[in-house]
Amino acid sequence: MCRNIKLLYNFAPPATEAEIRASALQYVRKVSGQQRPTGANKAAFDRAVDEITAITTRLLLDELETRAAPRDRGVERERATARGQQREARMRAQIAAELAE
């Protein structure tokens, strides 16, 4: 999955419309391979983002059910930061090993 698409389900407070739309935009960019659509594709691109936003909103806020306690945004942010630091350390170690060869 694209790292820019964030987990949105089961947070307190729930995901906002802006968060859902940002994830929909990232999804459409990923599957279309276009960061910014051309003029000819803009309407289709925007429509796809709107439709995915609506579907995701319905899924997250109306249809999914869980018995798990809501996630804490601060804790999740710390975990993501730690994963990013670990990923960066692995990449730096790999580059250093390649340069040492």
Secondary structure, DSSP 8 states (H G I E B T S, - for coil): --TTS---SSBSS---HHHHHHHHHHHHHHHHT-SS--TTTHHHHHHHHHHHHHHHHHIIIII----S--B-HHHHHHHHHHHHHHHHHHHHHHHHHHHH-
